[in-house]
């Protein structure tokens, strides 16, 4: 008897909650009506994506005052809300590991000998951007702000270097599938033009086409 009464209550109340404009499930149901492609396994997921790839960082070490390009890794996590998106970006490079590939910048060691620049460099940034879709391509513009830190080896002087970054980014992505993109990103610091980056990234998108195409 109690079980029958409980089932009757659930059957009576559930349709009201699902159909009420201000019910607790109204926003969820509305949100998922237009999530991704019809029949897509990503239907209902948030427009979040991650990107990872190779980045070339351009800067001027204080140990040499010579412009230097180093190659490392880059990761990005982003989320879209309407026309805009926000995200976090991180990049890292080992200076010694890339020296054989680049024009070797050199510094003077404590013994007066000329030695290659060694150490590491890392960037951490928050960003906001907007996008425009053109067929299979998506063009993105961003403003990013964060820090860049370099730590030098070989008892260099100074042993470290710090930059506060305010960057402009331009990115072009091509959709390989509804959830995979490949793209190129270029950025330059507006405070110090000698700080710049160029990246090639592969992206995985939780929602098909980030929910912008049907």
C-alpha positions in Angstrom: 0.0 0.0 0.0 2.8 2.4 0.9 4.7 1.5 -2.2 1.7 2.1 -4.4 1.1 5.5 -2.7 4.8 6.5 -3.2 4.7 5.6 -6.9 1.5 7.6 -7.4 3.1 10.7 -5.8 6.2 10.4 -8.0 4.1 10.0 -11.2 2.0 13.0 -10.2 4.8 15.4 -9.2 7.5 14.5 -11.8 5.7 16.0 -14.9 5.1 19.2 -13.0 8.7 19.6 -12.2 9.8 18.9 -15.7 7.4 21.3 -17.3 7.5 24.2 -14.8 9.2 27.3 -16.2 10.8 28.0 -12.8 11.2 24.4 -11.7 14.5 23.1 -10.4 15.1 21.2 -13.7 14.0 24.0 -16.1 17.4 25.4 -16.8 19.0 22.0 -17.2 16.3 20.9 -19.7 16.7 24.1 -21.6 20.4 23.9 -21.6 20.5 20.4 -23.0 17.9 21.0 -25.8 20.7 22.6 -28.0 23.8 20.7 -26.8 26.0 19.5 -29.6 24.8 17.7 -32.7 21.6 15.7 -32.8 22.3 12.2 -31.8 25.9 13.2 -30.8 27.5 11.3 -27.9 28.6 14.7 -26.6 25.0 16.1 -26.4 24.5 17.7 -23.0 28.2 18.3 -22.2 29.5 21.8 -21.4 31.5 23.7 -24.1 34.9 23.0 -22.5 38.0 22.0 -24.4 41.7 21.3 -23.8 44.6 22.0 -26.1 48.2 20.8 -26.0 51.2 21.1 -28.3 54.6 22.6 -29.0 55.4 26.2 -28.3 58.4 28.3 -29.4 59.0 31.1 -26.8 61.0 34.2 -27.8 62.6 36.3 -25.1 65.8 38.2 -24.1 67.7 36.6 -21.2 69.2 39.1 -18.8 72.4 37.0 -18.7 73.2 37.7 -22.4 70.9 40.5 -23.6 70.6 38.5 -26.8 67.3 37.4 -28.2 66.7 33.7 -27.8 64.1 31.2 -29.1 63.4 28.0 -27.2 61.1 25.2 -27.9 58.9 23.5 -25.2 55.4 22.3 -24.4 52.1 24.2 -23.9 48.8 23.3 -22.4 45.5 25.2 -22.4 42.1 24.6 -20.8 39.2 26.8 -22.0 35.4 27.2 -21.6 32.9 29.0 -23.8 30.0 31.2 -22.6 28.1 32.7 -25.5 30.4 34.5 -27.9 33.3 34.6 -25.4 35.5 32.1 -23.7 37.9 32.1 -20.7 40.8 29.9 -20.0 44.2 29.0 -18.5 47.4 28.6 -20.3 50.8 27.1 -19.3 54.0 26.8 -21.2 57.4 25.4 -20.2 60.8 25.0 -21.9 64.2 23.6 -20.9 66.8 26.0 -22.2 69.6 23.5 -22.3 67.5 20.9 -24.1 66.8 23.3 -27.0 70.2 24.8 -27.3 71.5 22.3 -29.9 68.5 23.2 -32.1 68.8 27.0 -31.8 71.5 29.6 -32.3 73.4 29.0 -29.0 73.3 32.2 -26.9 76.2 32.2 -24.6 77.1 33.8 -21.2 80.3 34.4 -19.3 80.7 32.0 -16.4 82.3 32.9 -13.0 85.7 31.6 -14.4 85.6 33.9 -17.4 84.7 31.1 -19.8 82.0 31.5 -22.3 79.3 28.8 -21.7 75.8 28.1 -23.2 72.8 29.5 -21.5 71.1 26.8 -19.4 68.1 26.6 -17.1 64.3 26.7 -17.7 61.5 29.1 -18.5 57.8 28.9 -17.6 54.6 30.9 -18.3 51.3 30.9 -16.6 48.4 33.0 -17.9 44.7 33.6 -17.6 42.9 34.7 -20.8 39.6 35.8 -22.3 38.7 35.7 -26.0 36.1 35.6 -28.8 35.8 33.6 -32.0 34.3 33.6 -35.5 33.6 30.4 -37.6 34.3 30.2 -41.3 33.4 26.8 -42.7 35.8 24.2 -41.4 37.9 26.9 -39.7 37.6 28.9 -36.5 39.5 32.2 -35.9 40.1 33.3 -32.4 41.3 36.5 -30.8 42.4 36.7 -27.1 43.8 38.9 -24.4 46.0 37.1 -21.8 47.7 38.2 -18.6 50.1 36.4 -16.4 53.7 35.9 -15.5 56.9 34.4 -17.1 59.8 33.2 -15.0 63.2 32.1 -16.1 65.7 30.2 -13.9 69.3 30.1 -15.2 72.1 27.6 -14.5 75.8 27.9 -14.5 75.9 30.4 -11.7 74.6 33.0 -14.1 74.0 36.6 -13.0 71.2 37.3 -12.5 70.2 33.7 -11.6 66.5 34.4 -12.4 64.3 36.7 -14.4 60.6 37.7 -14.1 58.2 39.3 -16.5 54.6 40.4 -16.0 52.7 39.6 -19.3 49.9 41.3 -21.1 49.6 39.5 -24.4 47.5 39.7 -27.6 46.8 36.3 -29.2 45.6 35.3 -32.6 44.7 31.7 -33.3 43.4 29.7 -36.3 41.9 26.3 -35.8 40.8 23.7 -38.4 38.1 21.1 -37.4 39.3 17.6 -38.2 36.2 16.0 -36.6 33.4 17.5 -34.5 35.6 17.1 -31.4 39.2 17.5 -32.7 40.9 20.6 -33.9 44.5 21.4 -35.0 45.6 25.0 -34.9 48.4 27.6 -34.8 48.6 30.4 -32.2 50.7 33.5 -32.1 51.1 35.9 -29.2 53.1 39.0 -28.4 53.5 40.9 -25.2 52.3 44.5 -25.4 54.5 45.6 -22.5 57.7 44.0 -23.9 57.6 43.2 -27.6 60.7 41.0 -27.3 58.5 38.5 -25.5 56.5 36.4 -27.9 55.3 32.9 -28.7 54.3 30.7 -31.6 52.5 27.4 -31.0 51.0 24.4 -32.8 48.3 22.8 -30.8 45.9 19.8 -31.0 42.5 20.4 -29.3 39.9 18.0 -27.8 36.4 19.5 -27.4 34.0 18.0 -24.9 31.0 19.2 -26.8 30.8 18.8 -30.6 31.9 22.1 -32.3 31.6 23.7 -28.8 27.9 23.8 -29.3 28.1 26.5 -32.1 27.1 24.3 -35.1 24.2 21.9 -35.6 
